[in-house]
Amino acid sequence: MRSIRYAIILFAIVILLPQKMSAAVAVDPPYYTGTSYNDNSLSLTYQGTWENVLNTGTYPYLGGYHKGTVGSSVQFAFNGNTITYMYETGPAFGKAEVFIDNKLVEIINQNSLYSKSQVSQSWTLSAGNHTIDIKLANGASGYFNIDAFIVDILPTNIVTPSWLDNTTTILMYQGALSGINGATGAIQNTLLEMSSGRGWWVITPAQSFTYYYTQSPNYDKVVITVDGEEIGIIDQESQNQVHQKWINFDIDANGKKFHTIHVMTIPNSNNQILNTTNLDALTFNPALDTETALSIEQNTYTVREGNTLQVKIKLSTAVSYDVSVAYKTTSLSAVGCNINQCDSIDDYINTQGSVIFSAGQTEKVVSIPITTGDVTEGTEFFALNLYSPSNASINEQNRYTRISILNRPY
């Protein structure tokens, strides 16, 4: 086990920053310490066929990761109120299902055009004992993987910081990271450089953030991910050195209270990182605080082919304003089709849309038609998930439901 620093602020730091920040006295905010469990930790329980992959040109946490195939799973029991799952993405990987306390909380697509290390997602829970279970999604091809878990007991009253300079306690992982003092023109006259490493990440409840950096002939590209999804690539190379460049990113809350912002250097086609990249500072805008939560009533449903499944979406509290949330189906082993375009191998109608809870309403129903196929098959699976809420959050342990289709003969 190894302690890792998170840049989570316990108090609001009120600092007004224009689009280009002027130099000021550095403020080193409080931080929170988490406990990491690498993929080789004895606290992890592996089932099925797994391969221990050592550092092969990418930069996993502590130099390696485990990859599993169909029928494999990894379980981890922990005590805390926040769990972070760190993993790799790449061409060989497929979709992974994440269960917390036996409830499907996420379907993660680990497939990407180029390899990325230390991609991560976090979930906030009630304080206490929990279990996370990760497996290859039904019907998914390729492999899935585990790099590390990080467990926290975060304070319940976390306030997003106004800003973070690179000299503060930003969480940084394996790789060549070095601070440069005397970088005249940079905020605080310091830069954090990343060469052969994968950069840094931070957990925050912010709804948007601004990334400040320096451009020069010696710098390269970085990729920005939030909750495992790529949201932008910044090219830090230029003919001349330019300090205090900045770019703003909005965070799609998706009903989550905390978000993992991750900045990584991008390897070339040979998984080589030729030049360095840098971080100057970050600024944050706080998220709206809402206790009204949306959820799917059940975590699992079973339906026979040829029927229509009714899925109930619930709002925890009746409010005096409108609340909305989007929903969509996701294929696992079952095959979805568009209406009037189905054939004998298809299992259900792709369903996507949104529901609006008018003032005082607390329940809505989504209908999903199940097709009648001519092919004899066993039980197959797909999922429905909630996303993009308005005026409410989503209960993270009830954003997904896993649906089983019983095919003939019953």
C-alpha positions as CSV (number, residue, x, y, z in Angstrom):
1,M,0.0,0.0,0.0
2,R,1.2,3.4,-0.7
3,S,-0.2,6.9,0.1
4,I,-1.1,9.2,-2.7
5,R,-1.8,12.9,-2.5
6,Y,-5.0,14.3,-3.9
7,A,-5.5,18.0,-4.6
8,I,-8.8,18.1,-2.8
9,I,-9.5,21.4,-0.9
10,L,-11.2,21.5,2.4
11,F,-11.7,25.2,2.4
12,A,-12.7,27.7,-0.3
13,I,-9.8,29.9,-1.5
14,V,-11.3,33.1,-2.7
15,I,-8.9,34.4,-5.4
16,L,-10.2,36.4,-8.4
17,L,-8.4,35.5,-11.6
18,P,-8.7,37.2,-14.9
19,Q,-8.3,35.3,-18.2
20,K,-4.6,35.7,-17.8
21,M,-3.5,35.5,-14.2
22,S,-0.9,37.8,-12.8
23,A,1.8,36.4,-10.5
24,A,0.8,36.1,-6.8
25,V,2.0,34.5,-3.6
26,A,1.7,30.7,-3.9
27,V,-1.0,29.2,-1.6
28,D,-0.4,25.6,-0.7
29,P,-3.9,24.3,0.1
30,P,-4.7,21.3,2.4
31,Y,-4.8,18.0,0.6
32,Y,-6.3,14.6,1.2
33,T,-4.4,11.3,1.3
34,G,-5.7,8.2,-0.3
35,T,-4.5,4.6,-0.1
36,S,-3.6,2.8,-3.4
37,Y,-3.8,-0.9,-4.1
38,N,-1.8,-1.9,-7.1
39,D,-2.9,-4.7,-9.4
40,N,-0.5,-7.1,-7.7
41,S,-1.9,-6.4,-4.2
42,L,-3.0,-9.4,-2.2
43,S,-6.2,-7.5,-1.4
44,L,-7.5,-8.1,-4.9
45,T,-9.2,-11.4,-5.8
46,Y,-8.8,-12.6,-9.4
47,Q,-11.0,-15.2,-11.0
48,G,-10.6,-16.7,-14.5
49,T,-7.7,-16.2,-16.9
50,W,-5.4,-13.2,-16.3
51,E,-2.1,-12.1,-17.6
52,N,0.3,-9.8,-15.7
53,V,1.6,-7.3,-18.2
54,L,4.8,-5.5,-17.3
55,N,5.8,-2.0,-18.6
56,T,6.1,-2.5,-22.4
57,G,6.4,1.1,-23.5
58,T,3.3,2.6,-21.9
59,Y,3.3,3.9,-18.4
60,P,0.9,2.0,-16.0
61,Y,1.0,2.8,-12.3
62,L,4.0,1.1,-10.7
63,G,5.1,-0.5,-14.0
64,G,2.4,-3.0,-14.9
65,Y,-1.2,-4.1,-15.0
66,H,-3.4,-7.2,-15.2
67,K,-5.6,-8.0,-18.2
68,G,-8.4,-10.6,-18.3
69,T,-10.6,-12.1,-20.9
70,V,-14.1,-13.6,-21.1
71,G,-15.2,-15.1,-17.9
72,S,-12.6,-13.3,-15.8
73,S,-13.3,-10.9,-13.0
74,V,-11.5,-9.0,-10.2
75,Q,-13.0,-8.2,-6.8
76,F,-11.8,-5.8,-4.1
77,A,-13.4,-5.2,-0.7
78,F,-12.7,-1.9,0.9
79,N,-13.8,0.6,3.6
80,G,-14.3,4.2,2.6
81,N,-16.6,6.6,0.7
82,T,-14.7,7.0,-2.5
83,I,-13.2,4.4,-4.9
84,T,-11.1,5.2,-7.9
85,Y,-10.5,2.5,-10.6
86,M,-7.4,3.0,-12.7
87,Y,-7.0,1.2,-16.1
88,E,-5.4,1.2,-19.5
89,T,-7.1,1.8,-22.8
90,G,-5.9,0.6,-26.2
91,P,-6.9,-1.2,-29.4
92,A,-6.9,-4.7,-27.8
93,F,-9.4,-3.8,-25.0
94,G,-13.2,-4.0,-25.0
95,K,-15.9,-2.9,-22.6
96,A,-15.8,-3.5,-18.8
97,E,-18.7,-3.7,-16.5
98,V,-18.2,-2.2,-13.0
99,F,-20.3,-3.4,-10.1
100,I,-20.3,-1.8,-6.7
101,D,-22.1,-3.7,-3.9
102,N,-23.5,-6.0,-6.7
103,K,-25.0,-3.0,-8.5
104,L,-24.0,-2.1,-12.1
105,V,-22.6,1.4,-11.8
106,E,-20.7,1.9,-15.1
107,I,-19.9,0.3,-18.5
108,I,-16.4,1.5,-19.4
109,N,-15.2,1.3,-23.0
110,Q,-11.5,0.6,-22.7
111,N,-11.0,0.5,-26.5
112,S,-9.1,3.4,-28.0
113,L,-7.0,4.0,-31.1
114,Y,-3.8,4.5,-29.2
115,S,-2.7,3.3,-25.8
116,K,-3.4,5.4,-22.8
117,S,-2.2,4.6,-19.2
118,Q,-3.6,5.6,-15.8
119,V,-7.1,6.5,-17.1
120,S,-9.3,6.6,-14.1
121,Q,-12.9,7.0,-12.8
122,S,-14.1,7.6,-9.3
123,W,-17.4,6.9,-7.4
124,T,-18.6,8.5,-4.2
125,L,-20.5,6.2,-1.8
126,S,-21.8,6.2,1.7
127,A,-19.1,5.7,4.3
128,G,-18.5,2.0,5.3
129,N,-17.6,-1.3,3.8
130,H,-18.1,-1.9,0.0
131,T,-17.1,-4.3,-2.7
132,I,-16.1,-3.4,-6.3
133,D,-16.3,-6.1,-9.0
134,I,-15.1,-5.6,-12.6
135,K,-15.5,-8.0,-15.5
136,L,-15.6,-8.1,-19.3
137,A,-19.0,-7.0,-20.5
138,N,-21.2,-9.8,-21.9
139,G,-20.7,-10.0,-25.6
140,A,-17.6,-7.7,-25.6
141,S,-14.5,-8.8,-27.5
142,G,-10.9,-8.5,-26.5
143,Y,-9.6,-7.9,-23.0
144,F,-10.3,-5.7,-20.0
145,N,-7.7,-4.6,-17.4
146,I,-7.0,-3.4,-13.9
147,D,-4.1,-1.1,-13.1
148,A,-4.9,0.0,-9.5
149,F,-7.6,1.0,-7.0
150,I,-7.4,4.0,-4.8
151,V,-9.6,4.2,-1.6
152,D,-10.5,7.4,0.2
153,I,-12.6,8.6,3.1
154,L,-13.3,12.1,1.7
155,P,-14.8,14.9,3.9
156,T,-18.5,15.5,3.1
157,N,-18.1,19.2,2.8
158,I,-15.4,19.5,0.1
159,V,-15.3,22.8,-1.6
160,T,-13.7,23.2,-5.0
161,P,-10.6,25.3,-4.9
162,S,-10.5,28.6,-6.8
163,W,-7.1,27.7,-8.3
164,L,-4.1,25.4,-8.0
165,D,-0.6,26.3,-8.9
166,N,1.7,23.5,-10.0
167,T,3.7,23.9,-6.7
168,T,0.6,22.8,-4.7
169,T,-0.3,19.2,-3.9
170,I,-1.5,17.9,-7.2
171,L,-1.5,14.2,-7.4
172,M,1.2,12.9,-9.8
173,Y,1.9,9.4,-10.9
174,Q,4.8,7.4,-12.3
175,G,7.0,9.0,-14.8
176,A,9.6,11.7,-15.2
177,L,8.1,14.8,-13.5
178,S,10.2,17.8,-12.7
179,G,9.6,21.3,-11.4
180,I,11.2,24.2,-13.1
181,N,11.9,27.3,-11.0
182,G,12.7,30.6,-12.6
183,A,10.3,30.1,-15.5
184,T,9.9,33.9,-15.9
185,G,6.5,34.7,-17.3
186,A,4.8,31.6,-15.9
187,I,2.4,32.0,-13.0
188,Q,4.5,31.9,-9.8
189,N,7.5,31.6,-12.2
190,T,7.3,27.8,-12.0
191,L,6.3,25.0,-14.4
192,L,5.8,21.3,-13.8
193,E,7.3,19.3,-16.7
194,M,6.4,15.8,-17.8
195,S,8.7,13.8,-20.1
196,S,8.5,10.0,-20.2
197,G,5.6,9.9,-17.7
198,R,1.9,10.1,-17.9
199,G,1.3,13.3,-16.0
200,W,-1.0,14.1,-13.2
201,W,-4.6,13.9,-12.1
202,V,-7.0,15.5,-9.5
203,I,-10.4,14.7,-8.1
204,T,-12.8,17.7,-7.9
205,P,-16.5,18.5,-7.7
206,A,-16.0,21.4,-10.2
207,Q,-18.3,22.0,-13.1
208,S,-15.6,23.5,-15.3
209,F,-11.8,24.2,-15.2
210,T,-9.1,26.1,-17.0
211,Y,-5.7,24.6,-17.8
212,Y,-2.8,27.1,-18.0
213,Y,0.4,26.0,-19.7
214,T,3.5,27.3,-21.6
215,Q,4.2,26.8,-25.3
216,S,7.7,26.4,-26.7
217,P,9.6,24.4,-29.4
218,N,10.5,21.7,-26.8
219,Y,7.0,20.8,-25.8
220,D,4.6,18.3,-27.2
221,K,0.9,17.3,-27.0
222,V,-1.2,16.3,-23.9
223,V,-4.6,14.7,-23.8
224,I,-7.2,15.7,-21.3
225,T,-9.7,13.2,-19.9
226,V,-12.6,13.6,-17.5
227,D,-14.0,10.5,-15.9
228,G,-12.1,8.4,-18.5
229,E,-13.6,10.3,-21.5
230,E,-11.2,12.2,-23.7
231,I,-12.4,15.9,-23.9
232,G,-9.5,17.6,-25.7
233,I,-5.9,17.6,-26.9
234,I,-3.6,20.5,-26.4
235,D,-0.6,21.1,-28.6
236,Q,2.1,22.8,-26.5
237,E,4.6,23.1,-29.3
238,S,5.2,26.5,-30.9
239,Q,8.1,28.3,-32.6
240,N,8.4,30.8,-29.8
241,Q,8.0,30.5,-26.0
242,V,4.6,31.8,-24.9
243,H,3.6,31.7,-21.2
244,Q,0.2,31.7,-19.6
245,K,-1.6,30.1,-22.5
246,W,-5.0,28.8,-21.3
247,I,-8.0,26.7,-22.4
248,N,-11.3,26.2,-20.6
249,F,-13.2,22.9,-20.3
250,D,-16.7,22.3,-19.2
251,I,-17.4,19.1,-17.3
252,D,-20.5,17.1,-18.2
253,A,-21.7,16.2,-14.7
254,N,-23.6,13.2,-15.8
255,G,-25.1,13.2,-12.3
256,K,-21.7,12.6,-10.6
257,K,-20.6,14.7,-7.6
258,F,-16.8,14.1,-8.0
259,H,-14.9,14.1,-11.3
260,T,-11.4,12.8,-12.2
261,I,-9.5,15.2,-14.4
262,H,-6.5,13.5,-15.9
263,V,-3.7,15.0,-18.1
264,M,-1.4,12.7,-20.0
265,T,1.4,13.0,-22.4
266,I,0.6,11.4,-25.8
267,P,3.0,8.7,-27.2
268,N,3.7,8.4,-30.9
269,S,2.8,5.3,-33.0
270,N,5.7,3.4,-31.4
271,N,4.5,4.3,-27.8
272,Q,7.4,6.7,-27.5
273,I,7.2,10.1,-25.9
274,L,9.8,12.3,-27.6
275,N,9.3,15.7,-26.0
276,T,8.1,17.1,-22.7
277,T,4.8,18.8,-21.7
278,N,4.0,21.1,-18.9
279,L,1.4,22.4,-16.4
280,D,1.4,26.0,-15.1
281,A,-1.8,26.2,-13.1
282,L,-5.5,25.3,-12.9
283,T,-8.6,27.3,-12.0
284,F,-12.0,25.8,-11.1
285,N,-15.6,26.8,-11.1
286,P,-17.7,25.2,-8.4
287,A,-20.5,22.8,-9.2
288,L,-24.1,23.4,-8.4
289,D,-25.0,21.7,-5.1
290,T,-28.3,19.7,-5.4
291,E,-29.6,17.0,-3.1
292,T,-32.4,16.0,-5.5
293,A,-31.4,12.7,-7.1
294,L,-32.6,10.7,-10.1
295,S,-32.4,6.9,-10.2
296,I,-33.6,3.8,-12.0
297,E,-36.0,1.9,-9.7
298,Q,-34.3,-1.5,-10.2
299,N,-30.7,-2.5,-10.9
300,T,-31.8,-5.6,-12.9
301,Y,-34.8,-6.5,-15.0
302,T,-35.8,-9.7,-16.8
303,V,-38.1,-9.7,-19.8
304,R,-39.2,-12.3,-22.4
305,E,-38.7,-11.7,-26.1
306,G,-41.7,-10.3,-27.9
307,N,-42.7,-8.2,-24.9
308,T,-42.2,-4.5,-23.9
309,L,-40.2,-3.7,-20.8
310,Q,-41.3,-0.9,-18.6
311,V,-38.5,0.8,-16.7
312,K,-39.4,3.2,-14.0
313,I,-37.2,6.3,-13.4
314,K,-37.7,8.0,-10.0
315,L,-36.9,11.5,-8.5
316,S,-36.1,11.3,-4.8
317,T,-38.0,14.5,-3.9
318,A,-40.9,16.4,-5.4
319,V,-39.7,19.9,-6.3
320,S,-41.3,23.1,-7.5
321,Y,-39.4,23.2,-10.8
322,D,-38.9,21.0,-13.8
323,V,-36.2,18.2,-13.7
324,S,-35.0,16.3,-16.8
325,V,-32.7,13.4,-17.6
326,A,-31.6,11.6,-20.7
327,Y,-31.5,7.8,-21.1
328,K,-30.2,5.3,-23.7
329,T,-29.8,1.6,-24.2
330,T,-26.3,0.0,-24.5
331,S,-25.6,-3.4,-26.1
332,L,-23.8,-6.1,-24.1
333,S,-24.4,-9.6,-25.6
334,A,-27.8,-8.6,-26.9
335,V,-28.1,-6.9,-30.3
336,G,-30.1,-3.7,-30.6
337,C,-31.7,-2.4,-33.8
338,N,-33.5,0.7,-35.0
339,I,-37.3,0.5,-35.3
340,N,-38.5,-0.9,-38.6
341,Q,-34.9,-2.1,-39.4
342,C,-34.7,-5.3,-37.3
343,D,-34.0,-8.8,-38.5
344,S,-34.0,-12.3,-37.0
345,I,-30.7,-11.8,-35.1
346,D,-31.8,-8.6,-33.3
347,D,-33.0,-8.6,-29.7
348,Y,-34.4,-5.2,-28.8
349,I,-35.2,-1.8,-30.2
350,N,-32.5,0.9,-29.5
351,T,-34.2,3.3,-27.2
352,Q,-32.9,6.8,-26.4
353,G,-34.5,10.0,-25.3
354,S,-35.3,12.1,-22.2
355,V,-38.0,12.4,-19.6
356,I,-39.1,15.6,-17.9
357,F,-40.5,15.7,-14.4
358,S,-42.8,18.6,-14.1
359,A,-43.2,20.3,-10.7
360,G,-44.4,17.8,-8.2
361,Q,-43.8,14.7,-10.3
362,T,-41.5,11.9,-9.0
363,E,-41.9,9.0,-11.4
364,K,-41.6,8.4,-15.1
365,V,-41.7,5.2,-17.2
366,V,-39.5,4.3,-20.2
367,S,-40.7,1.6,-22.6
368,I,-38.2,-0.7,-24.4
369,P,-39.7,-3.1,-27.1
370,I,-38.1,-6.6,-27.2
371,T,-38.1,-8.2,-30.6
372,T,-39.1,-11.8,-31.4
373,G,-36.3,-13.5,-33.2
374,D,-36.2,-16.7,-35.3
375,V,-32.8,-17.8,-33.9
376,T,-32.7,-20.0,-30.8
377,E,-30.5,-18.3,-28.3
378,G,-29.7,-18.4,-24.6
379,T,-30.3,-15.5,-22.2
380,E,-28.8,-12.2,-23.5
381,F,-28.1,-8.9,-21.9
382,F,-28.2,-5.2,-22.5
383,A,-28.3,-2.1,-20.3
384,L,-30.2,1.2,-19.9
385,N,-28.4,4.2,-18.3
386,L,-29.2,7.7,-17.3
387,Y,-27.1,10.7,-18.2
388,S,-27.1,14.6,-18.6
389,P,-29.5,15.5,-15.8
390,S,-30.9,19.0,-15.4
391,N,-31.7,20.5,-12.0
392,A,-30.8,17.2,-10.2
393,S,-28.0,14.8,-9.7
394,I,-28.0,11.0,-10.6
395,N,-27.6,8.4,-7.8
396,E,-24.4,6.8,-9.0
397,Q,-25.4,3.3,-7.8
398,N,-28.7,3.5,-9.7
399,R,-27.8,5.1,-13.0
400,Y,-27.6,1.8,-14.8
401,T,-29.9,-1.2,-15.0
402,R,-28.9,-4.6,-16.5
403,I,-31.6,-6.2,-18.5
404,S,-31.8,-10.0,-19.2
405,I,-33.8,-11.2,-22.3
406,L,-35.2,-14.7,-22.0
407,N,-35.2,-16.2,-25.5
408,R,-37.4,-19.1,-26.6
409,P,-37.6,-21.9,-25.6
410,Y,-38.3,-20.7,-22.1
